[in-house]
């Protein structure tokens, strides 16, 4: 019994943390407004940040926190999804991660175009796996029709007056 209570408390704490992260994500989009728009460096309590090839710190922070927000939301979506197609979420996640690395690596000229070609080796196996998985589910659909009919009969019996 003690383990069940501990697991329940852990689930509540994880849910609260995820909720706070989700509530905070709209504010991440506006962090760039605090960065100086006329400077290429910004002295913060975390150290000196440089604009890394962007026109100013505000543009760099906007690009950086936009990608961080998308990565955060996509990771939460992947970790909390319970559907069989949850691995499809890995496709945009790899794209966002490569785009984030492109922003941090300021020597790249075309961030989004570069990221697509380099993320392709990660995306193709995921897509192939999903196609195979959907084929297997569609192929075995006939096996589940009997279970589905039994479930419908039970539901009908529960809500009918004939008990």
C-alpha positions as CSV (number, residue, x, y, z in Angstrom):
1,X,0.0,0.0,0.0
2,X,2.9,2.4,0.8
3,X,4.3,2.0,-2.7
4,X,1.0,2.9,-4.3
5,X,0.8,6.1,-2.2
6,X,4.4,7.0,-3.1
7,X,3.7,6.4,-6.8
8,X,0.6,8.5,-6.7
9,X,2.5,11.3,-5.0
10,X,5.3,11.0,-7.6
11,X,2.7,11.3,-10.4
12,X,1.2,14.3,-8.8
13,X,4.6,16.0,-8.5
14,X,5.4,15.2,-12.1
15,X,2.0,16.5,-13.2
16,X,2.5,19.8,-11.3
17,X,6.0,20.3,-12.8
18,X,4.7,19.6,-16.3
19,X,1.8,22.1,-15.7
20,X,4.2,24.8,-14.5
21,X,6.4,24.3,-17.6
22,X,3.3,24.5,-19.9
23,X,2.1,27.6,-18.1
24,X,5.6,29.2,-18.5
25,X,6.0,28.5,-22.2
26,X,4.2,31.6,-23.4
27,X,6.5,33.7,-21.3
28,X,9.6,32.1,-23.0
29,X,8.6,33.7,-26.3
30,X,8.9,37.2,-24.7
31,X,12.3,36.8,-22.9
32,X,13.9,38.4,-25.9
33,X,12.4,41.7,-25.1
34,X,14.7,42.0,-22.0
35,X,17.8,41.6,-24.2
36,X,19.4,44.8,-25.5
37,X,18.5,45.6,-29.1
38,X,21.5,47.8,-29.8
39,X,24.3,45.5,-28.6
40,X,25.9,42.2,-29.7
41,X,26.7,41.2,-26.1
42,X,24.7,41.0,-22.9
43,X,26.1,40.8,-19.4
44,X,23.8,38.7,-17.2
45,X,24.1,36.9,-13.9
46,X,24.8,33.7,-15.9
47,X,27.7,35.3,-17.7
48,X,28.2,37.2,-20.9
49,X,26.1,36.2,-23.9
50,X,27.1,36.9,-27.4
51,X,24.7,37.4,-30.4
52,X,26.5,34.6,-32.4
53,X,26.3,36.1,-35.8
54,X,22.8,37.6,-35.4
55,X,22.3,41.4,-35.9
56,X,21.8,42.0,-32.2
57,X,21.1,40.2,-28.9
58,X,17.4,40.6,-29.2
59,X,17.3,38.8,-32.5
60,X,19.5,36.0,-31.1
61,X,17.4,35.6,-28.0
62,X,14.2,35.5,-30.0
63,X,15.5,32.8,-32.3
64,X,17.0,30.8,-29.4
65,X,14.0,30.9,-27.1
66,X,11.6,30.1,-29.9
67,X,13.4,26.9,-30.6
68,X,13.8,26.1,-26.9
69,X,10.1,26.5,-26.5
70,X,9.3,24.2,-29.4
71,X,11.7,21.6,-28.2
72,X,10.3,21.7,-24.6
73,X,6.7,21.4,-25.8
74,X,7.5,18.6,-28.2
75,X,9.5,16.6,-25.6
76,X,6.6,17.0,-23.1
77,X,4.1,15.8,-25.8
78,X,6.3,12.8,-26.6
79,X,6.8,11.8,-23.0
80,X,3.1,12.1,-22.1
81,X,1.6,10.6,-25.3
82,X,0.1,7.1,-24.9
83,X,-0.9,6.5,-28.5
84,X,0.8,4.0,-30.8
85,X,1.9,6.9,-33.2
86,X,3.8,8.7,-30.5
87,X,7.0,8.0,-32.3
88,X,5.9,10.3,-35.1
89,X,6.5,13.1,-32.7
90,X,10.2,12.3,-32.9
91,X,10.2,13.7,-36.5
92,X,9.5,17.4,-35.6
93,X,11.5,16.9,-32.4
94,X,14.7,16.0,-34.4
95,X,14.0,19.0,-36.7
96,X,13.7,21.4,-33.8
97,X,16.8,20.0,-32.1
98,X,18.8,20.4,-35.3
99,X,17.5,23.9,-35.7
100,X,18.4,24.7,-32.1
101,X,21.9,23.5,-32.8
102,X,22.0,25.6,-35.9
103,X,21.2,28.7,-33.8
104,X,23.9,27.9,-31.3
105,X,26.4,27.1,-34.1
106,X,26.3,30.6,-35.6
107,X,28.6,29.7,-38.6
108,X,25.7,28.3,-40.6
109,X,24.2,30.5,-43.2
110,X,20.9,28.9,-43.8
111,X,19.7,27.3,-40.5
112,X,16.4,25.6,-41.5
113,X,17.7,24.3,-44.9
114,X,20.8,22.8,-43.3
115,X,18.9,21.2,-40.5
116,X,16.5,19.3,-42.9
117,X,19.2,17.5,-44.7
118,X,21.2,16.6,-41.6
119,X,18.1,15.4,-39.8
120,X,16.9,13.2,-42.7
121,X,18.9,10.1,-41.5
122,X,17.1,10.3,-38.2
123,X,13.7,10.9,-39.7
124,X,13.6,8.2,-42.3
125,X,13.9,5.2,-39.9
126,X,11.2,6.7,-37.7
127,X,8.9,7.1,-40.8
128,X,9.7,3.5,-41.9
129,X,8.9,2.2,-38.5
130,X,5.6,4.1,-38.4
131,X,4.6,2.8,-41.8
132,X,5.4,-0.8,-40.7
133,X,3.5,-0.3,-37.4
134,X,0.4,1.1,-39.1
135,X,0.5,-1.8,-41.6
136,X,0.6,-4.3,-38.8
137,X,-2.3,-2.7,-37.0
138,X,-4.4,-2.5,-40.2
139,X,-3.5,-6.1,-41.0
140,X,-4.5,-7.4,-37.5
141,X,-7.7,-5.3,-37.4
142,X,-9.8,-8.4,-38.2
143,X,-8.5,-10.1,-35.0
144,X,-9.8,-7.2,-32.9
145,X,-13.3,-7.1,-34.4
146,X,-14.5,-10.0,-32.2
147,X,-13.2,-8.3,-29.0
148,X,-14.9,-5.1,-30.2
149,X,-18.2,-6.8,-30.7
150,X,-18.0,-8.4,-27.2
151,X,-17.2,-5.1,-25.7
152,X,-20.2,-3.5,-27.4
153,X,-22.5,-6.3,-26.2
154,X,-21.3,-5.8,-22.6
155,X,-21.9,-2.1,-22.8
156,X,-25.3,-2.7,-24.3
157,X,-26.2,-5.1,-21.5
158,X,-24.9,-2.6,-18.8
159,X,-27.2,0.2,-20.1
160,X,-30.2,-1.9,-20.9
161,X,-32.9,-2.9,-18.4
162,X,-32.3,-6.6,-19.1
163,X,-29.9,-7.5,-16.3
